[in-house]
Amino acid sequence: MAARLSETRPVSLFYSYSHQDEALRKRLEDHLAGLRWSGLVSEWHDRNIDVGEEWAKEIDRNLDSADIILLLVSASFIASRYCWSVEMTRALERHDKQEAKVIPVILRPCRWGITPFAKLQAAPKDAKPVTSWLDQDAAFDDVAGKIERVVMDLREQRAAVAAASENVGPSAAGEPVAKDNGPADQVTSPIHDFMVFRDPRPDKGVGPELVVIPAGSFLMGSPESEKDRFKWEDPQHAVTIARRFGLGRYPVTVGEYRAFVEATGHRHGGGIHDWTGSEWKQDVARSWRDPGFSQTDRHPVVGASWRDAVAYCAWLSEQTNKLYRLPSEAEWEYACRAGTTTRYSVGDAITANDANFDKNVGKTTEVGSYPPPNPWGLYDMHGNVWEWVEDVWHDDYTGAPADGSAWTDGEGIQSSRNRVGRGGSWINIPRYLRSAIRYWLAPVNRYGILGFRVARTLD
């Protein structure tokens, strides 16, 4: 019963704001009324404090228990000593511990780009202040839509926890994790298909969110009748994935990758290769920290070579005592298709509402920005960033493994042979976002449109 109550209780919102912006806060509340009356959210701000209550304690109590903290940003908010030193500071502490989601909402023009919360993706669209929009209702509706997506994502996570409550225990961050039954290959049935979970790390952090992908069979590659296909997607062939596995719910994020770099001192060099439209051009001044566009800890990391990605997986394996790796090319396509046979998991056409592609945003977007996920609960399988897989490049599928294993020809980590990227990116046209798309890339190079997601062996 406790799990069910946790799953169905409203997501709690905390408004951190200056009283100078009270009218704007009320307008945002109006735009969130649908979530409120549907029982999906509960809201708290300091006007809820009753006469005789200790206001500071009430603020602290609600701030420490909120699921989502809204920073309503303006010059007045930044100038408020209490908003800055107490509410903003505590909000970011909880964000860094993954205890709460923090969403900056830019109400009025101000110099917020130099604040500690500038690392977070802000609303509304393009962080354009609400009062700068010609139609402020449209601005608030944009903000409400982004909040709604976060609310539904949190509820989905709660549902996964409730469904698996008998088989999992809490991690350091409150996410479900498999009970510690020894090495992964000795685990019998600790988790359920399609469940979302995370592995704890000894430093009290957690690994990336994983989705349990079930065993099954599918047709890999594209049929000859598919529009815009390439010859290296031939021949379409049957593949059987005999064992389920965990796959990153999202591509590895900047924040997750930063934890690896800071813990290991992993070094990068050589800059980033960017596509000019006709060739790859290296920019030695760029790196995963500064790929040439702004990013937060929730953006997918780019500028990581295939070898960097393998090193990240090795570190994660050591930290969690579980086997992390890059997915095989077959595992990646199997999970991307998620039981579909169309050009994309969303059908035979894809739109700007489904994915980040064709420079319609102009850079990467935060992971999970295009709900809903695919039928198996994975985000960003089409567009945003290309993703490394374990396999070396072959010009077609002649002789490819039928068991879903990586096709490496025995090439080791130090091999210079091209590796495979899947999924397309934010600069690519729809042809390069299809479920069957595959491309070859040098394993030592770092690209501004390429990231990766991890796999974890379960059975």
C-alpha positions in Angstrom: 0.0 0.0 0.0 2.8 2.4 0.8 4.2 1.9 -2.7 0.9 2.6 -4.3 0.4 5.8 -2.3 3.9 7.0 -3.3 3.0 6.3 -6.9 -0.3 8.2 -6.9 0.5 11.1 -4.6 0.8 14.5 -6.4 4.2 15.8 -7.5 5.0 18.7 -5.1 6.0 22.1 -6.6 7.8 24.8 -4.6 7.7 28.4 -5.9 10.9 30.4 -5.1 10.2 34.0 -6.1 10.4 37.7 -5.2 7.2 39.3 -4.0 7.8 41.9 -6.7 6.8 39.1 -9.1 3.7 38.0 -7.3 1.4 38.8 -10.2 3.5 36.8 -12.6 3.6 33.9 -10.2 -0.2 33.9 -10.0 -0.4 33.8 -13.8 1.9 30.8 -13.9 -0.3 29.1 -11.3 -3.3 29.7 -13.6 -1.5 27.9 -16.4 -0.8 24.9 -14.2 -4.4 24.7 -13.0 -5.1 21.6 -15.2 -2.3 19.7 -13.4 -3.6 20.9 -10.1 -7.3 20.0 -10.6 -6.3 16.6 -12.1 -4.5 15.8 -8.8 -1.1 15.5 -10.6 0.6 18.3 -8.6 0.4 20.1 -5.3 1.8 23.6 -5.1 3.4 25.6 -2.2 4.6 29.2 -1.8 5.1 31.4 1.1 1.5 32.8 0.8 0.4 29.4 2.1 1.9 30.1 5.6 -0.8 30.5 8.2 -0.9 33.2 10.9 1.2 32.2 13.9 3.4 29.7 12.1 7.2 30.2 12.0 7.6 31.3 8.4 11.3 30.3 8.1 10.7 26.8 9.3 7.7 26.4 7.0 9.8 27.5 4.0 12.6 25.1 4.9 10.2 22.2 5.4 8.5 22.6 2.1 11.7 23.4 0.3 13.3 20.2 1.6 10.4 18.0 0.6 9.5 19.4 -2.8 9.8 17.2 -5.9 10.2 20.2 -8.2 11.6 23.6 -7.3 10.6 26.5 -9.6 13.1 29.5 -9.5 11.1 32.4 -10.8 13.9 34.6 -12.0 14.1 38.3 -12.3 16.4 41.1 -11.1 14.3 41.3 -8.0 14.7 37.5 -7.3 18.5 37.8 -7.8 18.6 40.9 -5.5 16.7 39.2 -2.7 19.2 38.0 -0.1 16.8 35.3 1.1 16.0 34.0 -2.4 19.7 33.9 -3.2 21.4 32.7 -0.1 18.7 30.4 1.3 16.2 29.2 -1.3 18.4 29.1 -4.4 21.3 27.6 -2.5 19.3 24.9 -1.0 17.5 24.1 -4.3 20.8 23.6 -6.1 22.1 21.4 -3.3 19.1 19.2 -3.7 19.5 19.2 -7.4 23.1 18.1 -7.2 22.1 15.3 -4.9 19.3 14.3 -7.4 16.8 14.8 -4.6 14.7 17.3 -6.6 14.3 18.8 -10.1 15.1 22.5 -10.3 13.6 24.6 -13.1 14.6 28.2 -13.6 11.7 30.2 -15.1 12.9 33.5 -16.6 10.2 36.1 -15.8 11.9 39.4 -16.6 15.2 40.4 -18.3 18.1 40.2 -15.9 21.8 39.1 -15.7 21.0 35.5 -14.7 23.6 34.0 -17.0 26.3 34.5 -14.4 24.4 32.8 -11.6 25.0 29.3 -10.2 21.7 28.1 -11.8 22.8 29.2 -15.3 24.0 25.6 -15.8 20.4 24.4 -15.8 18.0 24.5 -18.8 15.7 27.4 -18.3 12.1 28.1 -19.4 10.4 29.4 -21.5 11.8 28.5 -24.9 15.3 29.7 -25.5 15.2 31.2 -22.0 13.5 34.3 -23.5 12.0 36.2 -20.5 8.2 35.9 -20.2 7.7 39.6 -20.2 9.6 39.9 -23.5 7.1 37.7 -25.4 4.5 39.5 -27.4 2.0 37.0 -26.1 2.8 36.3 -22.5 0.1 33.6 -22.3 2.0 31.7 -24.9 5.1 32.1 -22.8 3.4 30.8 -19.7 1.9 28.0 -21.7 5.4 27.0 -22.9 6.6 27.0 -19.3 3.6 24.9 -18.1 4.3 22.4 -20.9 7.9 21.9 -19.8 6.8 21.5 -16.2 4.1 19.0 -17.2 6.8 16.9 -19.0 8.9 16.8 -15.8 5.9 15.9 -13.7 4.9 13.0 -16.0 8.5 11.8 -16.0 8.6 11.8 -12.2 5.3 9.9 -12.0 6.5 7.4 -14.5 9.6 6.8 -12.3 7.4 6.3 -9.3 5.3 3.8 -11.2 8.4 1.8 -12.0 9.4 1.8 -8.4 6.0 0.7 -7.2 5.8 -2.1 -9.8 9.1 -3.5 -8.7 8.9 -2.8 -4.9 9.0 -6.4 -4.0 12.2 -7.1 -5.9 14.3 -3.9 -5.4 15.7 -1.8 -2.6 16.3 1.9 -2.5 19.5 3.4 -3.9 21.3 6.4 -2.5 19.2 8.6 -4.7 15.9 6.9 -4.0 15.8 5.2 -7.4 15.1 1.4 -7.6 18.1 -0.8 -7.8 18.5 -4.6 -8.2 19.1 -6.4 -4.9 22.7 -7.3 -4.4 22.6 -11.0 -5.4 26.3 -11.1 -6.4 27.8 -10.6 -9.9 25.3 -9.8 -12.7 25.7 -13.2 -14.4 24.5 -14.8 -11.2 21.3 -12.7 -10.8 18.2 -14.8 -11.4 15.2 -12.4 -11.5 15.9 -9.2 -9.5 14.1 -6.8 -11.8 11.3 -6.7 -14.3 11.2 -6.1 -18.1 10.9 -2.4 -18.9 11.7 -1.4 -15.3 13.8 1.8 -14.8 16.5 1.4 -12.3 20.0 2.7 -11.3 23.0 1.1 -9.6 24.5 2.8 -6.6 28.2 3.9 -6.5 30.4 3.7 -3.4 30.8 7.5 -3.4 27.0 7.8 -2.7 26.4 8.7 -6.4 24.4 6.6 -8.8 24.9 5.3 -12.3 22.8 6.3 -15.3 19.1 5.4 -15.4 18.7 2.0 -17.1 15.7 0.3 -18.8 15.4 -3.4 -18.7 15.2 -4.6 -22.3 13.6 -8.0 -22.7 14.9 -10.9 -24.8 13.4 -11.4 -28.2 13.9 -11.5 -32.0 13.7 -8.9 -34.7 14.7 -8.1 -38.3 17.8 -6.0 -38.4 18.6 -3.6 -41.3 16.2 -2.2 -43.7 14.0 -3.8 -46.4 14.7 -3.0 -50.0 11.4 -1.1 -50.2 12.4 1.4 -47.4 12.7 5.0 -48.6 16.1 6.6 -48.2 17.9 3.4 -47.2 21.6 2.8 -47.8 23.3 -0.2 -49.2 25.2 -0.9 -46.0 21.9 -1.7 -44.3 21.8 -4.9 -46.4 20.9 -7.7 -46.1 18.0 -7.4 -43.7 18.4 -10.4 -41.4 16.9 -12.1 -38.3 18.6 -11.5 -35.0 17.6 -13.2 -31.7 18.6 -11.5 -28.4 18.7 -14.4 -26.1 19.2 -12.5 -22.8 17.7 -9.3 -21.6 20.0 -6.4 -20.8 19.9 -3.0 -19.3 20.2 0.0 -21.7 20.6 3.7 -20.8 17.2 5.4 -20.7 19.0 8.4 -22.1 22.4 9.1 -23.7 25.1 9.7 -21.0 24.9 13.3 -19.8 27.5 15.9 -19.3 27.0 15.7 -15.6 27.4 11.9 -15.6 30.5 12.1 -17.7 32.0 14.9 -15.6 31.8 12.6 -12.5 33.9 10.1 -14.4 36.5 12.6 -15.5 36.8 14.2 -12.0 37.1 10.8 -10.3 39.7 9.3 -12.7 41.5 12.3 -14.1 40.8 10.9 -17.6 42.5 13.1 -20.1 41.3 14.4 -23.4 43.2 16.0 -26.3 42.9 16.8 -29.9 39.8 19.0 -29.8 36.5 18.2 -31.5 35.7 17.3 -35.1 32.7 19.1 -36.6 30.9 18.4 -39.8 31.1 21.4 -42.2 28.6 20.0 -44.7 31.3 18.5 -46.9 34.1 17.3 -44.5 35.1 16.7 -40.9 37.1 19.7 -39.6 39.0 19.6 -36.3 38.7 22.5 -33.8 41.4 22.0 -31.2 39.9 24.7 -28.9 36.7 22.6 -28.4 36.2 19.8 -25.9 33.4 17.9 -24.2 33.3 20.8 -21.7 32.9 23.4 -24.4 31.7 21.9 -27.7 30.9 25.3 -29.2 27.4 25.6 -27.8 25.9 26.0 -24.4 25.0 22.9 -22.4 23.9 21.9 -18.9 24.6 18.8 -16.9 21.4 17.3 -18.5 22.6 17.6 -22.1 24.1 14.5 -23.7 27.9 14.6 -23.6 29.6 15.1 -27.0 33.3 15.2 -27.7 33.9 11.7 -26.3 35.7 9.3 -28.5 34.9 5.6 -28.7 37.8 4.9 -26.4 36.6 7.5 -24.0 33.2 5.8 -23.9 34.8 2.4 -23.3 36.9 4.0 -20.4 33.7 5.4 -18.9 32.0 2.0 -19.0 35.1 0.4 -17.4 35.0 3.0 -14.6 31.3 2.5 -14.0 31.8 -1.3 -13.9 34.5 -0.9 -11.2 32.3 1.5 -9.3 29.2 -0.6 -9.2 30.6 -4.2 -9.4 28.3 -4.7 -12.4 29.3 -5.2 -16.1 28.8 -2.0 -18.0 29.7 -1.7 -21.7 28.7 -0.2 -25.0 25.7 -1.9 -26.5 26.2 -4.1 -29.6 24.9 -2.7 -32.8 22.1 -5.3 -32.8 21.1 -4.5 -29.2 20.9 -0.9 -30.1 18.7 -1.3 -33.1 16.5 -3.9 -31.3 15.9 -1.4 -28.5 15.4 1.5 -30.9 12.8 -0.4 -32.9 11.1 -1.6 -29.7 8.9 -4.0 -31.6 8.2 -1.6 -34.5 9.0 -2.3 -38.2 8.5 1.2 -39.5 11.3 3.7 -40.6 11.2 5.2 -37.1 9.8 4.0 -33.8 7.2 6.7 -34.2 6.1 5.5 -37.7 7.2 6.1 -41.2 7.6 9.9 -40.7 9.2 11.9 -38.0 8.6 15.6 -37.1 10.2 18.3 -35.0 7.8 17.3 -32.2 9.4 13.9 -32.0 13.1 14.6 -32.0 15.9 17.2 -32.3 17.2 17.1 -35.9 18.0 19.1 -39.0 19.3 22.0 -36.9 15.7 22.8 -35.8 17.1 23.8 -32.4 20.6 24.6 -33.4 22.4 22.4 -30.8 21.8 19.5 -28.6 18.8 19.5 -26.2 18.6 18.1 -22.7 18.0 14.4 -22.6 14.3 13.5 -22.5 13.2 16.7 -24.0 11.0 14.9 -26.6 8.4 12.8 -24.8 6.9 10.4 -25.0 9.7 7.8 -25.1 9.7 5.0 -27.5 7.5 2.0 -26.8 10.1 0.5 -24.5 10.7 3.6 -22.5 13.9 4.9 -24.1 14.5 8.6 -25.0 16.5 10.2 -27.8 17.0 7.1 -29.9 16.4 9.3 -33.0 18.4 12.5 -33.3 20.1 14.7 -30.7 23.4 12.9 -30.8 24.8 9.9 -32.7 25.7 7.1 -30.3 28.7 4.8 -30.3 28.2 1.1 -30.2 30.8 -1.6 -29.6 31.0 -3.0 -33.2 33.7 -2.4 -35.8 32.5 -1.2 -39.1 31.5 -3.6 -41.9 30.3 -2.4 -45.3 27.1 -4.6 -45.0 25.6 -7.3 -42.8 26.9 -10.3 -44.8 28.2 -12.7 -42.1 26.9 -10.7 -39.2 26.2 -12.5 -35.9 22.6 -13.7 -35.5 22.7 -13.7 -31.7 22.9 -10.0 -31.1 26.5 -10.0 -30.0 29.0 -7.3 -31.0 30.7 -7.9 -34.4 34.3 -7.0 -33.6 36.4 -9.5 -35.6 38.5 -9.8 -32.4 39.7 -6.2 -32.7 40.8 -4.8 -29.3 40.4 -1.4 -27.7 43.6 0.0 -29.3 42.5 -1.0 -32.8 42.3 2.0 -35.3 39.5 0.3 -37.3 36.4 2.4 -37.7 33.5 1.8 -35.2 29.8 2.2 -35.7 27.6 5.2 -34.7 23.8 4.9 -34.6 20.7 7.2 -34.4 21.6 10.4 -36.1 22.0 13.9 -34.5 20.7 17.4 -34.2 22.3 18.4 -37.5 21.0 15.5 -39.7 18.0 15.3 -42.0 15.4 12.6 -41.3 17.1 10.1 -43.6 19.9 9.8 -41.0 17.5 9.3 -38.1 15.9 6.0 -39.3 16.0 3.0 -37.0 18.2 1.2 -39.5 20.7 4.0 -40.0 24.4 3.2 -39.3 27.6 5.1 -40.0 31.3 4.7 -39.6 33.6 6.9 -37.5 37.2 6.8 -36.3 37.4 5.5 -32.7 40.1 8.0 -31.6 38.3 11.1 -32.9 35.9 13.2 -30.8 32.9 14.6 -32.6 30.6 17.4 -31.7 27.5 15.5 -32.8 28.4 12.1 -31.2 27.8 10.7 -27.7 26.9 7.3 -26.3 24.6 5.4 -24.0 25.6 2.5 -21.8 24.4 -1.1 -21.7 24.6 -3.4 -18.6 24.7 -7.1 -18.6 21.9 -8.6 -16.4 21.6 -12.3 -16.8 
